[in-house]
């Protein structure tokens, strides 16, 4: 079983490390700008870092759910590759937002596109599973015929 999920697990750990990195960036920014919790306002430089971290955290559960569904029901390798693309796009988003609010747009659109692809392959994989296991219809066999 582990050989069927090891890439998904590795991408998950990388994602958690990325989230930790973003969180640490907020801590460093708080120290740099003298902003103590629970305050979330301050100079625009701090607010951009804070917002980038919060936004990335908000999307992380969605990413994890889609990564694992796509990997388990469709293809582990494709899901892991898409997961790496998503994590890279999120890193670019964070660094772009840190520099300027307009620098976040390209990476956020790209990461959203990756999420839509993960959603599509997840849905296809789950549909194939239901059709083959509950209806007895092998969609892959129909496609190759």
N, C-alpha and C positions, 0 to 999 in steps of 0.2 A: 504494500500500500504506500509506503513512504516514497518509493520511486515514482509514484504518480502525483506527489504533492511537493517534492523538495524544492522545485523552482518557485512555486507559489510561496512557500515558507521563506525562502531567501529574499524574495521581493518584499514580503511583508516586513521582515526584519529591517531591510534597507529603508522602507517607508517609515518605520518607527524611529530609526536613527535620524532620518531627515526631519521628522516632526520635533525630535529632541533638539536638533541643531537650530531650527526656527525658534523654539522656545528659549534657547540660550541667547539667541540674538536679541530677543526682547529684554532679557535680564541685563545684557550688556548695554543696551540702549537706555534702559531705566537708569543705570549707574552713570552713563555718559551725560544724560540730560537732567539728572537729579529728580527723577519722577518716581515717587514711592507708590506701591500698591495701596489702595485700590484705584488710584488715579489712572485714567486711560487717555488723558488729553495732555498736550504739551506742544512742543515745536513740531512742525510738519514732518520733519525727519523721523521723529519718534513715532508719530501717529501712523506714518506709512509702514514702518517696521511692525508695529503692533497689529495694524489691520491685515497685513500680509500673513502674519502668523495665525491670527484668528480665522481668516478666510481659508487658509490651508487646513486648519484643524476642523473646520466645518465640513469640508469636502472629504476628509480622510475616511470616515466610516462608509460613505458611498463608494469610494474607491475600493476599499477592502472587500466589501460585499460583492461588487462586480468582478473584481479580480478573482476571487475564489469561485464564484459561480461560473465564470467563463472557463476557469482552469479545470474545474471538476466536471462540468457538463459538455464542454466543447473541446478544448485542447490546452493542456498545461503550458506547452512551449509558447504558443501564440499569446496566451493570457500573460505569461511572465514577461514576454517581450513588450507587450502593450503596457504592462505595469512599469517597466523600466522607462519607457517613453513618457509615461505620465509623471513619474517621479522627476525625471529630467526637466520636463515642462514646468512642474511646480517649483523646482529650484530656480529656473530661469525667471519665473513669475516673481518669486520672492526677491531675488536680486534686482530685477527690474523695478519692482515696486519700491524697494529700498532706495533706489537712485531717483526715481521720478514716477509719479502716478501714471503718466502716459506710457511708461516703459512696461507696464504690466499687461497691456492689452493683447499683444500677440501671443505671449505664452499662455494667458488664461483661455483664449479661444482655442489654442492647440490642445491644452489639457482637457477642455470640455469636449473637443472632438474625440479624443482618446476615450473618454468616459462613455460617449455615445457608441463608439465601436465596441467597447466592452459590454455595454448593455445589449447591443444587437447580437453579439455572439453568445452571450448568456441566454438570451431569449430563444435563439435558434437551438442551442444545446438542450435547454429544458424542454422545448417543444418536441424535439427529436426523442428525448427520453420518454416523455409522456406518450407520444404516439407509438413508440416501439414497445414499451412495457405495459401500457394499459389498453391500447387499441390493437396491438399486434401488427402495426403498420411500420415496416422498415423503410424510412424515408431515404436512407442512403442507397439502399438497393433500388428504389424507384428512380433515383437520380442517375444511376449508372446504367439503367436499362435502356 
